[in-house]
Structures are given as C-alpha cells and as structure tokens.
C-alpha cells in the first residue's frame, strides 16, 4: 500500500444518516453497501462489466479524450423508480463553470443494464438515504456511468475543479480502479475551511455527499507505467447518482 494514500473515514451503516447530518458527507465500505441495498457481491461484479462499453464524452472543453460515460434519468417516489425519456444533462454555470449552461446529450445507459435489479436497488437505496436526510418526497434522479482513463497521459475525474452539483445528494460509488495512481477525493465544507482528503480504493464502496453543505473534487489520475502499458487500460470507473427535489435542473426548479 502506498504510504501516502489516506484511507477513507468509513462509518458503520447505522451511523450513515447521523454522519451526513454532522459533517455533510459519509463513506460506506462495500460490505455496508451490500447490506443496505440488498445487492450481492456477484450482482455488483456483474454490473461492473458494463463499464467496458461506455462511449466517449464528446463535450470536454479542455480538449481531452480521457472520459467515457452514459447517462439516465428517473423520478423516484414512494420507493418506486420510473425512468423518464432520455434527456440532456444540464447544469448552470453557477455549479459547473467549465461545462455549465450547455445541453450535453450523452449516450443513454443501456437497457440491459438499467433493467438489472441491482441497478434499480442502488438508485432506490440512494433515494432512501436522501429521504432520511432531507425528508420523504419525490426525487429527480440522474445516474452517470463514468470511466476516466489515461489516454492523454493524465485523466481528470473533475475537470471543473472543486464544485457542488446543485442537487440534494450525491452518491459516488467506486466501481473499479486499474493501473493508476492519484484520484484522491477532497471534500470541503461549503461555508468554511474544514476539509478531508482520502482515496476510495475498495470496489463498490460509496461516498455520500450532502451537496448543499460540501464542495468536492477528485485529483487527476496517472498510469502506473511499464514498458507495455496501454494507457486506455489504466482507468477509474465510478457510478455517480444525484438526487434533487422539485425537478431536474433544466426544468427551472
């Protein structure tokens, strides 16, 4: 283990909501994710395979070729998840100075993926976490499959820098890391200087963020080079789920 890697401050499942209330973020390990969502390790491993089929993100304003992704949107009410017609992902400049203010039509999450019970269990559980934190209500949910690779020699998980997403809750699942260094997570209080830094390493561990209270970013990744390194095989895969009350951001809510 690299001595400079800070391990995440993992909490017990029973402390998830109280930790979010106290500090604005919480980290759960993979065993806790399985316990709370009802997903098995094999379910999650099977889902992970779909990250190998992500198309390029063609909207990167920094000219990079290091990000691949798919996107899906839902309304979650009373524990029932309803997909909505495929739509553009949109954020205001206030929350994304680099890519805000533009409609980004990412390729949709494959139906064969979205139909898997494990996919739906993860989204419904994220809604339950958000309701425990903010109160029971309908949630407008976006799910993003991300692969950041080192095709350009470096990959940027958050090219917009430290930011908020303009939602109520963000869940960042660490799906896989392969052949890389970096990708450190940094979480800061939105109204102060307090912050923590750590690296998510465990597959299917999760970082939960109360988006109104904290700012977050992930540092760039670089390949662990060898003479036979294929830079596209050095990557960081995540599933990012956001939940927002009142409507999607492009609904003007």
N, C-alpha and C positions, 0 to 999 in steps of 0.2 A: 504493500500500500504506500503511495506517495505521502511522505511525511507532511507535505504542505496542503494536503486535502483536508478541509474541515468537514467533519461528518454532520449530517443534518440533525437538528434537535427533535428527534422523533418523540411523539406522545402516544399514550395509550388510547385506544378507541373511546373509552368513556370520558376522556378529557378533551376530545376534539372540539366540541362547541364552546366549552369554557375557555380553552386556549385561544380560539378565534376571537372570543369576546375580550379577552385580556390583552392580546398583543397584535391582533389583526391578521395573524397567519398561523397555520399549523401544518405539521408534516406527519404523515402516517406511513408506516412501513407496509410492505406487500402483504404480510400476514394479516394486518389490520384491514387493509382494503378488501381482501378476500372475505374476511369475517363480516364486514359491514355491508358489502354489496351482494354477498351470496355467490360470487363468481369463484370458480375453482382455478388453481394454478394452470391446469391444462386449458381451460377456457381462455384465459388471458394469453397464454402462449400461442394458441391458435389464432387469436385476434391479431397478435403482433405481426404475423406473417403478411398481413395486408399492407404494411408499411413499405414493402418492397415494390409496390405498384402505385407509387404516387407520381403524378406528372409535375413538371417544373412550374414554379411560381414565376409567371412572366411579368409581374408588376414591380419587381425590385428596382427602386430608383437609384440604388448605388451601383447598378450595372452588374451585380453579382449573379452567379449561376449556382449558388450553394443551397438553395431552398426548394423543396418539393412539398406539395400539400394538397389536401382535399378538404371540403367544407360541407357541412349540413346544418340545417336549422329546424327547430322544433318549438312547439308550445307544450309545456308540461303543467298540467292542472290536476289536482287531487290524485297524484300518483300515476296519471295516465299520460303517456308520451304520444304526441301527434306530430308527425312530420308535416312541414309546410312546403309548398312548391319551391324548387330551387331558386335561390335569390343571391344577389350580390352581397358581399361582405363590405360594410361601410363603417367608418369611424370618423368623427370630427377631428379637425386639426388640433383641437384642444387636447386630445388624448393621444394622437399619433401625428407628430409634426412632420414625419417623413412620408407616410402613406395615407394620411387622413384626407378627407374631402373628395375621395375618388371611389367610384364603384369598382370593386375587384371581383370579377366573375371567375372564381376558382372552380375547378372541376369538382363535381359532386362526389361525396362518399359513395362507394359502390353499393348497390342494393344488396348484394350478397353479404356485405359487411354490416350494413345498417339493420339487416333482418336478423342478425345473430342475437340471441337472448343476452349474451354477455355485454354487447354494445348498449343495449337498452337498459340493462341493470346498472351500468356505470352512470348513465345520464340520469336515471331516476334517483339513484342514490345522491348524486350531486345536488339534485333539487331538494331532497330531504335535508341535506346539510344546510342549504341556503334558507329553507323554511325555518329550521331550528334557530338560525342566526337572525333572520330578518322578519319572521312571521309567515304563516301559511298564506300563500297567494299563487296565482299563475306565474310561471316563469317563462321568459322568452330565451331559448337556449340555442347557442351556436357551438358546434363541435368541429374542431380542426385537427386533422392528422398532419403532423409536421415531420419532415426529415431534413435536418441540416447536415450537409456533408462538407468535405474539404476540397471539392473540385477546384476551387480558386486558390487553394493553398491554406485558406482560412474560411471558416463558416461562422456566420453571425446569427445566433438564435433570436436576438432582439436588436435588429439594425436601427430601430428608432431610439435606442438608449433606454434609460430608466423611465418608466412610464406607469400610468394607470390605464385601464381599458374602458372606463366609462360604464361599468356594469356593477352588479351587486356582489357576485362571487366569481372567482377564477379558480379552476382546478387544473393543475399541471401534473399529468401522470408521466413518469419516466418509463418509457416503453423499452428502450434499448440504447446502449452506448457500445460502440465498437471502434477500436483502433484510434482513439482520440485522447487528447488531454485538454483541459480547460472546461468550459461550460459551467462555471461556478455561478450559483444563484445568489443574488443580492436582494435583500428585502429591507426597505427603509420606511420609517414612519412618515406619513404624508405631511404631518404638521410638526416635524422635529428632526433632530439629527440622529436619533437612535436607529441602529440597523444591525442586521446579522448577515453573515455570508457563509455559505456551505455548498457542498456539491452533492446533487442527487445522483446516486450510483445504482441503487437497487432497482431492478426491473419491477415495474408496477407499484412502486412507492408513489406517493402523491403529495404535492404541495398545494394547500388550500389558502386562498388569499381573500380577505375582505377588502375589495377593491377601493372602497371609499376611504380606507384608513392607511393603506400602504402603497408604496411605489416599488416596482420590481424590475429586474433585468437579469439577463444571463450573459456571462462574458463569452467572447469568441472561443471557438474550438480550433485546434490544430491537429494534424495527423501525428501519430507515433510512427515516425518514418523508419522504413527499412529499404533495402535496395530493390525490393519487389512490391512496394506499396502502390496499390491502386487507390488514388485519392477519393474515388467515389465509394469505396468500401469502408471508409472512415467516416462515421456518422453518429448523430444523436437524434433519436426518434422520441417524440412526445405526442401525447393526446392532450389537447387543451380544450376544456369545456368552460364556457362563460354563461352566466345566468343573469338576467336583467328583468326587473319588474316594469310593467307598463307598456312594453313594446320593444321591438328592435330599434337600434339607434337611428336607422334611416326612416323610421315611422314618425320622427319628430317628437317622440315622447321624452 
